[in-house]
Amino acid sequence: MIQPAGNGNERSQSLRLFGKSFLGAVFVGAALLLNAAALIFFGIGGQINPTDIQIRKDSTTEQINECLAGVSHVRNIRLYSQNDEDGALLQILRCMGGHGKKEYFEFGSEAGVEVNTRILRDLYGWKGHLLDGGNENPEIPLHKEFFTPSNIVSLLEKYHVHKDLDVLSVDTDYDDFWTTREILLAGYRPRVLINEYNVNFGQSWSVSTVPKPVGEEDKVHWNSDCYFGVSAPALIHLMQAFGYTPVFSNDVNLMFVQLDQALDLGMMIPSIDRFPGPSGRVLHNSCSGKTWKEIDPEIVKSKATDQTLSHTAFAASFSDIVLHEKTFKATKGGDLDWRIFYQG
């Protein structure tokens, strides 16, 4: 799990104890109700532009639901997640018809303490599995598994994951783009898909790490620098090819729902231009001079769903690009440094 600089794994002890109790559930529910009430009362903050949304052409004004369009305003509700994924996820599920059959699957979960699905398991009775390359705990259940684009589908099958599960959370620290594509290519269609992305790029550059060599994946590791995962534009292109649209982002994760399901529910759909934000923030050490795959949206559109292409063949469709970066320190009073990438 990629940790934002300065965020670490700290957790308020009072929240830990609070979240484990019935009062914790009441707190989360009350907070979400307050957020929902605020969205309705204030017209979702007055920030929804009618030209910046998508609705079904046959929808009437009475049928249009602003629930999803307001998810980005549900902030800072957090019991177990790394950031504010807890509140956003609960709100998305509320918008998308409720908790369903309560099945989740999450990998890249470390010890299973600070994960996106714990709130569902601990407070709402969900069932599912966690995977991590270095940790296991049968009580959660958390399984120690080394996952790659080549074996992730077999692992989903091993743990009897249904293809229409409710929530899937992806965090590989490296091969997120290629691994997510293999899952979706195999026919898995979670109602909500959470995927880590590389916030260093902001809305610029559609790139991914070069996939690890097949059979030698254990020899390639993340080096605590900014060479990891996939940029938001590249990830959004991939998700669109499989019928998903983004509805929430923070500095670590993007959350997606199935576009057709959302439109069938009469939802306003926020523009993809809102995600993840106007600028990249500095996260981890420099990765200047590294080689990336430049993810062309037209190639994604034509080849992502091609069942005949392995992830390596799919990756070979994209050009290599060497990017350098420069960091700009925040001005006095600024919150975050910026990192700008350029080809050279």
C-alpha positions as a Python dict, from the first residue, in 0.01 Angstrom:
ca = {
    (1, 'M'): (0, 0, 0),
    (2, 'I'): (152, 332, -105),
    (3, 'Q'): (146, 569, 190),
    (4, 'P'): (124, 945, 134),
    (5, 'A'): (429, 1128, 264),
    (6, 'G'): (376, 1232, 622),
    (7, 'N'): (59, 1023, 660),
    (8, 'G'): (218, 695, 764),
    (9, 'N'): (14, 433, 940),
    (10, 'E'): (-90, 649, 1233),
    (11, 'R'): (-441, 603, 1361),
    (12, 'S'): (-624, 774, 1642),
    (13, 'Q'): (-650, 524, 1926),
    (14, 'S'): (-987, 663, 2023),
    (15, 'L'): (-1117, 603, 1673),
    (16, 'R'): (-984, 248, 1677),
    (17, 'L'): (-1176, 168, 1995),
    (18, 'F'): (-1475, 368, 1884),
    (19, 'G'): (-1489, 195, 1544),
    (20, 'K'): (-1497, -146, 1705),
    (21, 'S'): (-1811, -71, 1900),
    (22, 'F'): (-2176, -26, 1819),
    (23, 'L'): (-2125, 345, 1876),
    (24, 'G'): (-1871, 338, 1593),
    (25, 'A'): (-2138, 217, 1355),
    (26, 'V'): (-2376, 484, 1482),
    (27, 'F'): (-2106, 746, 1429),
    (28, 'V'): (-2041, 641, 1068),
    (29, 'G'): (-2412, 626, 991),
    (30, 'A'): (-2477, 964, 1147),
    (31, 'A'): (-2183, 1122, 967),
    (32, 'L'): (-2301, 988, 633),
    (33, 'L'): (-2655, 1107, 699),
    (34, 'L'): (-2525, 1453, 781),
    (35, 'N'): (-2322, 1456, 462),
    (36, 'A'): (-2616, 1337, 256),
    (37, 'A'): (-2844, 1596, 415),
    (38, 'A'): (-2592, 1868, 341),
    (39, 'L'): (-2566, 1757, -21),
    (40, 'I'): (-2941, 1769, -64),
    (41, 'F'): (-2997, 2093, 129),
    (42, 'F'): (-2715, 2284, -35),
    (43, 'G'): (-2755, 2141, -383),
    (44, 'I'): (-2430, 1944, -353),
    (45, 'G'): (-2229, 2247, -268),
    (46, 'G'): (-2348, 2437, -572),
    (47, 'Q'): (-2059, 2288, -771),
    (48, 'I'): (-2242, 2067, -1020),
    (49, 'N'): (-2243, 2217, -1365),
    (50, 'P'): (-2526, 2081, -1583),
    (51, 'T'): (-2284, 2070, -1876),
    (52, 'D'): (-2037, 1864, -1674),
    (53, 'I'): (-2250, 1556, -1616),
    (54, 'Q'): (-2393, 1266, -1810),
    (55, 'I'): (-2749, 1135, -1785),
    (56, 'R'): (-2953, 888, -1984),
    (57, 'K'): (-3126, 1054, -2276),
    (58, 'D'): (-3462, 906, -2176),
    (59, 'S'): (-3437, 1033, -1816),
    (60, 'T'): (-3683, 1293, -1697),
    (61, 'T'): (-3598, 1569, -1452),
    (62, 'E'): (-3783, 1383, -1178),
    (63, 'Q'): (-3572, 1072, -1235),
    (64, 'I'): (-3232, 1239, -1217),
    (65, 'N'): (-3048, 1149, -898),
    (66, 'E'): (-2755, 1362, -781),
    (67, 'C'): (-2626, 1105, -531),
    (68, 'L'): (-2315, 995, -722),
    (69, 'A'): (-2236, 1345, -842),
    (70, 'G'): (-2199, 1444, -478),
    (71, 'V'): (-1970, 1164, -362),
    (72, 'S'): (-1663, 1385, -402),
    (73, 'H'): (-1804, 1608, -128),
    (74, 'V'): (-1808, 1324, 125),
    (75, 'R'): (-1470, 1386, 285),
    (76, 'N'): (-1280, 1305, 603),
    (77, 'I'): (-1498, 1014, 718),
    (78, 'R'): (-1245, 754, 820),
    (79, 'L'): (-1228, 473, 1070),
    (80, 'Y'): (-1004, 209, 915),
    (81, 'S'): (-911, 324, 566),
    (82, 'Q'): (-582, 491, 479),
    (83, 'N'): (-753, 819, 398),
    (84, 'D'): (-1124, 895, 356),
    (85, 'E'): (-1215, 587, 154),
    (86, 'D'): (-1450, 465, 429),
    (87, 'G'): (-1702, 745, 392),
    (88, 'A'): (-1679, 761, 14),
    (89, 'L'): (-1730, 386, -25),
    (90, 'L'): (-2035, 380, 201),
    (91, 'Q'): (-2186, 673, 13),
    (92, 'I'): (-2122, 509, -326),
    (93, 'L'): (-2289, 188, -210),
    (94, 'R'): (-2586, 392, -88),
    (95, 'C'): (-2611, 556, -430),
    (96, 'M'): (-2578, 227, -617),
    (97, 'G'): (-2862, 43, -449),
    (98, 'G'): (-2723, -59, -112),
    (99, 'H'): (-2488, -328, 15),
    (100, 'G'): (-2605, -606, -216),
    (101, 'K'): (-2488, -955, -123),
    (102, 'K'): (-2198, -809, 82),
    (103, 'E'): (-1902, -969, -93),
    (104, 'Y'): (-1560, -801, -117),
    (105, 'F'): (-1212, -892, -234),
    (106, 'E'): (-904, -681, -161),
    (107, 'F'): (-540, -741, -234),
    (108, 'G'): (-232, -549, -131),
    (109, 'S'): (-373, -524, 220),
    (110, 'E'): (-58, -554, 433),
    (111, 'A'): (-169, -676, 779),
    (112, 'G'): (-535, -603, 710),
    (113, 'V'): (-559, -321, 965),
    (114, 'E'): (-574, -16, 738),
    (115, 'V'): (-770, -132, 434),
    (116, 'N'): (-1063, -17, 226),
    (117, 'T'): (-1297, -305, 309),
    (118, 'R'): (-1248, -346, 685),
    (119, 'I'): (-1537, -113, 765),
    (120, 'L'): (-1764, -336, 559),
    (121, 'R'): (-1650, -649, 743),
    (122, 'D'): (-1635, -512, 1097),
    (123, 'L'): (-1942, -288, 1102),
    (124, 'Y'): (-2172, -426, 834),
    (125, 'G'): (-2115, -801, 832),
    (126, 'W'): (-1962, -835, 486),
    (127, 'K'): (-1769, -1147, 384),
    (128, 'G'): (-1465, -1171, 162),
    (129, 'H'): (-1092, -1225, 136),
    (130, 'L'): (-775, -1020, 169),
    (131, 'L'): (-447, -1103, -2),
    (132, 'D'): (-98, -980, 76),
    (133, 'G'): (247, -1094, -24),
    (134, 'G'): (388, -1088, 327),
    (135, 'N'): (105, -1128, 577),
    (136, 'E'): (-164, -1378, 671),
    (137, 'N'): (-437, -1401, 932),
    (138, 'P'): (-704, -1670, 897),
    (139, 'E'): (-940, -1486, 1130),
    (140, 'I'): (-997, -1197, 886),
    (141, 'P'): (-936, -1394, 650),
    (142, 'L'): (-607, -1264, 509),
    (143, 'H'): (-409, -1498, 284),
    (144, 'K'): (-37, -1479, 210),
    (145, 'E'): (-17, -1487, -169),
    (146, 'F'): (223, -1345, -425),
    (147, 'F'): (-2, -1200, -693),
    (148, 'T'): (89, -1097, -1048),
    (149, 'P'): (-101, -1020, -1368),
    (150, 'S'): (-36, -1381, -1470),
    (151, 'N'): (-186, -1548, -1162),
    (152, 'I'): (-443, -1303, -1024),
    (153, 'V'): (-737, -1468, -1201),
    (154, 'S'): (-639, -1812, -1070),
    (155, 'L'): (-626, -1662, -720),
    (156, 'L'): (-975, -1518, -759),
    (157, 'E'): (-1090, -1864, -863),
    (158, 'K'): (-902, -2028, -574),
    (159, 'Y'): (-1097, -1820, -322),
    (160, 'H'): (-1428, -1866, -506),
    (161, 'V'): (-1481, -1498, -578),
    (162, 'H'): (-1807, -1435, -763),
    (163, 'K'): (-1776, -1242, -1086),
    (164, 'D'): (-2049, -1003, -974),
    (165, 'L'): (-1896, -929, -634),
    (166, 'D'): (-1986, -599, -473),
    (167, 'V'): (-1646, -439, -403),
    (168, 'L'): (-1300, -509, -545),
    (169, 'S'): (-996, -317, -416),
    (170, 'V'): (-668, -331, -613),
    (171, 'D'): (-328, -228, -479),
    (172, 'T'): (-17, -393, -624),
    (173, 'D'): (235, -109, -572),
    (174, 'Y'): (353, -173, -929),
    (175, 'D'): (149, -363, -1190),
    (176, 'D'): (-193, -212, -1114),
    (177, 'F'): (-279, -135, -1479),
    (178, 'W'): (-191, -480, -1611),
    (179, 'T'): (-339, -669, -1315),
    (180, 'T'): (-670, -481, -1326),
    (181, 'R'): (-700, -547, -1699),
    (182, 'E'): (-658, -923, -1645),
    (183, 'I'): (-932, -927, -1381),
    (184, 'L'): (-1180, -741, -1597),
    (185, 'L'): (-1083, -940, -1907),
    (186, 'A'): (-1175, -1258, -1716),
    (187, 'G'): (-1529, -1127, -1674),
    (188, 'Y'): (-1521, -999, -1317),
    (189, 'R'): (-1753, -702, -1279),
    (190, 'P'): (-1759, -562, -924),
    (191, 'R'): (-2026, -302, -855),
    (192, 'V'): (-1758, -78, -705),
    (193, 'L'): (-1392, -97, -804),
    (194, 'I'): (-1124, 79, -600),
    (195, 'N'): (-783, 114, -759),
    (196, 'E'): (-466, 277, -639),
    (197, 'Y'): (-314, 526, -883),
    (198, 'N'): (1, 738, -907),
    (199, 'V'): (-94, 1084, -784),
    (200, 'N'): (241, 1232, -888),
    (201, 'F'): (106, 1280, -1241),
    (202, 'G'): (-219, 1454, -1151),
    (203, 'Q'): (-420, 1482, -1473),
    (204, 'S'): (-111, 1480, -1695),
    (205, 'W'): (55, 1191, -1875),
    (206, 'S'): (-125, 866, -1954),
    (207, 'V'): (139, 617, -1840),
    (208, 'S'): (196, 294, -1652),
    (209, 'T'): (497, 111, -1521),
    (210, 'V'): (647, -141, -1760),
    (211, 'P'): (510, -481, -1649),
    (212, 'K'): (744, -702, -1455),
    (213, 'P'): (907, -984, -1657),
    (214, 'V'): (694, -1299, -1642),
    (215, 'G'): (854, -1557, -1416),
    (216, 'E'): (1080, -1300, -1254),
    (217, 'E'): (820, -1084, -1083),
    (218, 'D'): (972, -1149, -741),
    (219, 'K'): (1297, -987, -855),
    (220, 'V'): (1138, -648, -925),
    (221, 'H'): (1037, -438, -627),
    (222, 'W'): (905, -92, -558),
    (223, 'N'): (1196, 125, -443),
    (224, 'S'): (1005, 384, -240),
    (225, 'D'): (1019, 628, -531),
    (226, 'C'): (754, 768, -765),
    (227, 'Y'): (793, 482, -1014),
    (228, 'F'): (484, 280, -929),
    (229, 'G'): (142, 194, -1060),
    (230, 'V'): (-49, 390, -1319),
    (231, 'S'): (-144, 752, -1375),
    (232, 'A'): (-508, 852, -1337),
    (233, 'P'): (-566, 924, -1711),
    (234, 'A'): (-431, 581, -1810),
    (235, 'L'): (-636, 403, -1546),
    (236, 'I'): (-952, 588, -1648),
    (237, 'H'): (-896, 492, -2014),
    (238, 'L'): (-871, 127, -1911),
    (239, 'M'): (-1178, 138, -1691),
    (240, 'Q'): (-1384, 308, -1962),
    (241, 'A'): (-1298, 24, -2201),
    (242, 'F'): (-1471, -213, -1959),
    (243, 'G'): (-1772, 10, -1891),
    (244, 'Y'): (-1665, 187, -1570),
    (245, 'T'): (-1661, 554, -1479),
    (246, 'P'): (-1485, 736, -1190),
    (247, 'V'): (-1692, 887, -910),
    (248, 'F'): (-1437, 961, -637),
    (249, 'S'): (-1066, 1021, -593),
    (250, 'N'): (-823, 1121, -322),
    (251, 'D'): (-443, 1125, -321),
    (252, 'V'): (-417, 745, -328),
    (253, 'N'): (-724, 580, -480),
    (254, 'L'): (-976, 621, -759),
    (255, 'M'): (-1322, 467, -717),
    (256, 'F'): (-1531, 349, -1011),
    (257, 'V'): (-1882, 221, -1074),
    (258, 'Q'): (-2037, 51, -1375),
    (259, 'L'): (-2164, 328, -1599),
    (260, 'D'): (-2471, 141, -1726),
    (261, 'Q'): (-2579, 49, -1373),
    (262, 'A'): (-2547, 409, -1261),
    (263, 'L'): (-2741, 540, -1560),
    (264, 'D'): (-3014, 279, -1506),
    (265, 'L'): (-3051, 420, -1156),
    (266, 'G'): (-3102, 766, -1304),
    (267, 'M'): (-2772, 898, -1169),
    (268, 'M'): (-2593, 1212, -1274),
    (269, 'I'): (-2245, 1102, -1374),
    (270, 'P'): (-1958, 1339, -1291),
    (271, 'S'): (-1727, 1425, -1580),
    (272, 'I'): (-1401, 1231, -1596),
    (273, 'D'): (-1229, 1571, -1623),
    (274, 'R'): (-1288, 1612, -1250),
    (275, 'F'): (-1050, 1326, -1168),
    (276, 'P'): (-819, 1321, -993),
    (277, 'G'): (-753, 1696, -975),
    (278, 'P'): (-570, 1973, -1157),
    (279, 'S'): (-217, 1898, -1036),
    (280, 'G'): (3, 1617, -917),
    (281, 'R'): (143, 1619, -568),
    (282, 'V'): (484, 1499, -463),
    (283, 'L'): (467, 1147, -325),
    (284, 'H'): (787, 952, -252),
    (285, 'N'): (1137, 997, -389),
    (286, 'S'): (1236, 1103, -740),
    (287, 'C'): (1188, 863, -1030),
    (288, 'S'): (1345, 1086, -1294),
    (289, 'G'): (1480, 904, -1597),
    (290, 'K'): (1263, 594, -1561),
    (291, 'T'): (1097, 420, -1857),
    (292, 'W'): (719, 403, -1866),
    (293, 'K'): (460, 267, -2103),
    (294, 'E'): (271, 550, -2273),
    (295, 'I'): (-93, 442, -2264),
    (296, 'D'): (-263, 550, -2586),
    (297, 'P'): (-642, 567, -2529),
    (298, 'E'): (-715, 450, -2883),
    (299, 'I'): (-505, 138, -2834),
    (300, 'V'): (-678, 75, -2501),
    (301, 'K'): (-1015, 111, -2669),
    (302, 'S'): (-929, -135, -2945),
    (303, 'K'): (-720, -392, -2758),
    (304, 'A'): (-798, -393, -2385),
    (305, 'T'): (-1089, -634, -2426),
    (306, 'D'): (-912, -861, -2676),
    (307, 'Q'): (-919, -1207, -2520),
    (308, 'T'): (-635, -1326, -2744),
    (309, 'L'): (-384, -1082, -2597),
    (310, 'S'): (-191, -1173, -2284),
    (311, 'H'): (-96, -887, -2057),
    (312, 'T'): (256, -890, -2204),
    (313, 'A'): (125, -878, -2561),
    (314, 'F'): (-112, -601, -2460),
    (315, 'A'): (179, -410, -2304),
    (316, 'A'): (384, -451, -2621),
    (317, 'S'): (118, -249, -2803),
    (318, 'F'): (229, 66, -2619),
    (319, 'S'): (542, 271, -2676),
    (320, 'D'): (812, 316, -2417),
    (321, 'I'): (874, 668, -2293),
    (322, 'V'): (1146, 804, -2067),
    (323, 'L'): (1023, 1076, -1832),
    (324, 'H'): (1216, 1317, -1616),
    (325, 'E'): (1065, 1520, -1338),
    (326, 'K'): (1113, 1842, -1153),
    (327, 'T'): (977, 1922, -809),
    (328, 'F'): (846, 2267, -724),
    (329, 'K'): (836, 2356, -357),
    (330, 'A'): (514, 2498, -223),
    (331, 'T'): (515, 2871, -170),
    (332, 'K'): (483, 3010, 178),
    (333, 'G'): (153, 2895, 317),
    (334, 'G'): (108, 2631, 45),
    (335, 'D'): (10, 2280, 140),
    (336, 'L'): (180, 2056, -116),
    (337, 'D'): (484, 2048, -340),
    (338, 'W'): (422, 1985, -709),
    (339, 'R'): (602, 1739, -936),
    (340, 'I'): (608, 1804, -1311),
    (341, 'F'): (712, 1537, -1562),
    (342, 'Y'): (864, 1601, -1904),
    (343, 'Q'): (1014, 1400, -2185),
    (344, 'G'): (1381, 1451, -2250),
}
